[in-house]
Amino acid sequence: MRTLLALSLLASVAHAAHPFGFDDLIRARRIGGWDVSRDGKQLAYALTTVDLEGNKSTSAIWLQPVSGGEARQLTVGTKHDGEPRFSPDGRRLAFTSDRDGAPQVYVLDLAGGDARVLTHLPLGAGVFAWSPDGKFLVAQSEVFPDCASDACNKERADRMEKPRSSGRVIVRLLFRHWDEWRDGKRSHLFRVDAASGEARDLTPGDRDALAM
């Protein structure tokens, strides 16, 4: 009798327990890029949420006191906001977002208001960093090295997005990086004015500049 009771209890516990599966892993919210303000009081981070049924994800920027307390969501939407970076004076927060197409750098005044787009780089902005005085940022972006203008880069990128033959002629390395074709692009660093968004290529030429 005792044996049967013990087996019954074990069966009930096993039935009640929920093994951690694939769906649980996908639905778990994930923290991405983050940054701490210079005074050490605020933590900004990107939080990704996955819609398993819709087969899509969104990410937003959150702000939380380092000492603890309730987190506050700073951005909303159906796209991907990430890589938050505090300005040196702690009054602004820059981040990347693909809300209007290719990822660009946006700046949000922490005193209030909506985020404004800062960069308008034709092939989008990647990693970036503030200058020590907060007057400009340095952002990474891809370019076609033989293009001398933003219009040329945009036209070339738009043309490559159109349907074409799946065949490729490879004449140089690096022709592929992880899951994307390089297609003759190079990674350059741009100096971006923090007020006007005016950008200047700091590393022109047929070379890559990856380190920040």
LINNOR-V526012 format. One record per backbone hydrogen bond with DSSP energy under -1.0 kcal/mol. CO is the residue of the C=O (numbers start at 1). NH is the residue of the N-H. E is the energy in kcal/mol with one decimal. If there is no record, write none. Layout:
co=(CO:CO)
nh=(NH:NH)
e=(E:E)
This chain:
co=(1:2:3:4:5:6:7:8:9:10:11:12:13:21:22:23:24:30:33:35:37:41:42:43:44:45:46:47:48:49:51:51:56:58:59:60:61:61:62:63:64:65:72:79:80:82:85:87:91:92:93:94:95:96:97:98:103:104:105:105:106:107:108:109:116:121:127:129:131:135:136:137:138:139:140:141:143:144:149:150:151:152:153:154:155:156:157:175:177:180:182:186:187:188:189:190:191:192:193:198:200:205)
nh=(5:6:7:8:9:10:11:12:13:14:15:16:17:25:26:27:28:48:46:44:40:66:37:64:35:62:32:60:30:58:55:56:51:49:81:47:74:75:45:72:43:68:63:59:98:96:94:90:110:87:108:85:106:82:104:101:125:97:118:119:95:116:93:112:107:124:140:138:134:194:131:192:129:190:126:188:186:147:153:154:155:156:157:158:159:160:161:182:180:177:185:143:209:141:202:139:200:137:197:193:191:207)
e=(-2.4:-2.5:-2.5:-2.2:-2.3:-2.5:-2.2:-2.0:-2.3:-2.6:-2.1:-2.0:-2.2:-2.0:-2.6:-2.2:-1.1:-3.2:-2.3:-2.9:-2.2:-2.6:-2.4:-2.5:-2.4:-3.0:-3.1:-1.9:-2.0:-2.5:-1.0:-1.7:-3.4:-3.1:-1.6:-2.8:-3.0:-1.3:-2.1:-3.4:-2.8:-1.4:-2.8:-2.1:-1.2:-2.7:-2.9:-2.0:-2.5:-2.6:-2.7:-2.8:-3.4:-2.8:-2.2:-1.7:-3.4:-2.0:-3.2:-1.4:-2.2:-2.5:-2.4:-1.8:-2.6:-2.1:-2.6:-2.6:-1.6:-2.5:-2.5:-3.5:-1.8:-3.0:-3.4:-3.1:-3.0:-2.7:-1.8:-2.6:-2.6:-2.4:-2.3:-2.8:-2.1:-1.8:-1.0:-1.8:-1.9:-2.8:-2.3:-2.8:-3.3:-2.5:-3.1:-2.4:-1.9:-2.7:-1.8:-2.6:-2.8:-1.9)
